């Protein structure tokens, strides 16, 4: 049809959700589309001109795959390849195909781990709904006996003469009042977010200031920020509370020694809560502590689930609820020596334009 412009090949490649990397005959990267940059965590500046084997480890299998494709002119594939690129641990399906009418080849990368994460997100959303019901049911059960305990403590206080003894009954009354206040807050429906325009780094820096005052002197607090993040329309106080809960959990897991990293990232073409978004921002907390015990990892967002002797088991439940009210989700990975909690928040297309 006259007047209709066919899209250029680079426009098509940029729009693909499949990661595509172009390599020359020496397996040096000559192009990677937006999806590949997101998947590998690399920019064009970091990757163009570099050999594939320099950026990915272990690289033997994928390099051999590419060399066979170049040598034979045939397409070869590989499933479930485990690799690491920088800080990203990946599980990939790969396909290497020689280019037509040009030297080099195209390498397609499919993130099989991301498919697993999408299923995991659905499980977390279901957990969140169930957790909310469990917390409210538990709060109802706890509230009734609290009134009786407070009344009994008051009656006992009236019959005591010693001020020292009355001090103990007052401790009982104060603790009952504290628990009653907590129960009331759990029974109230979640307050609607009050969104305002805010830079995510205002949130992370506020939390960093609080942590700096609390942490032991030997514990290392690092920042790893992406300066390109757009401003977000979100409830500042709710996000501070959620991020602070994650950071304090990490602080407690480390004890007196270790490293805690506050990180931010922008993720393109990212699937969140079953929907693909052009842009998602990620506020992360990483620690090099012992990790979450394997037996707790499937239920860590449920209320009253904790691996700490003095924990309430509500911090992660509340954090997940606060993030969900702002349209996001908390994910995590944990192995001994590296635990990362990630607050994912979608950026609406209209907000990208406003930024």
Steps between C-alpha positions, in 0.01 A plus 500: 500500500633841404605724789554213745861466618622154581686488833877477478672184617660678798157627609365145488795363696467768767132414545552126541460350847745226398862585570703517178880544484691542175857366490775531242717210390728550801193482729528868585170669577392739223141559610258409776137603519322651800379162625857365494630802690234443767558126520880523522507818707735662249485824305628541145799691635589208729462230236566615143837379373545252784531128442207296625735292713622811683155591627344163579628228730535213467516567128629171357161353405350807335826586320515144366137529386576822308819364344316191372235723342767712330701198387210301353256772396227321695283607792573344839315529829554426867256478792535596867845657477610638839718809468600813685534849351629749754263480796232316298463123533307373201339183371463517124377321191739602220489479121784603270423556131733627225391825338385498141708704256728627781787365709434411862195358674193581708474363851150474647473474879181395678484555875354177637568623852271797436215261415553336837499843666168586335349188654663593828342846483157342466573291809612809693182687407293206624708489819437868556122456480509203735735681739262794527218263598719313749618820671148631547372169631789481742440858611137421580608200709757702694288809567239337724733364773700824505208688659475237773873514569494878535202490734660232718825700521308812607313307772825353626664843506227636730568225756873556506663738748863494391596745225757246380227240449273753328781571258473144373125521449552823309742317272224245432248776424742686272583186305133408463428850371786470251369166375146637479625790288681256271188285469287804416741598223486146358120498502469830319475479122819614329502873460492616139837619368557874478714526189743782440782550253821377654841379388561143617841606629328728751354180647824302497707788638253561783525132594880511462517786751295300749715191451823698540386602847402144597766277348809373682820681410654192335204444267546642148214695341531551123290675235467384139256737326378534143491879440264467201185414698190710425301659784213286631150583617469299821435522871833612640435392860372155404803433281740624771341262750515204260862564399601562862346165603710321238817689593461438873443130437829493310672693778382250760606207282854637478556564869819697569690426179422481131395705201163654424433648154217734407447477124265651241445389142276574201366191321364521143226274361454337839208275597345586837182350646431328168525820294789618288613857568728712286679615815519370857720644774661278759608601851716222642663403827786249486693347788775240521360335811410134557188512279142394564466134604366290213205381708379861545544632146159389370313660792717799591225754416241325716430663839679362807760321286847601617845356543590749775462413867356844581319567170125554470472355150298802382767723343505333157123451499445872563768600246339286229160652575632858483678439170191330356291807584734695271463248216824314563633173637793385714711211370809340649780255438706351779800270527763496774714810450252690279140597573328762284154645560363702208210746501368509143287802405347552153538834324184580299562612142344840572739543791799425276387782278454730798853418615 
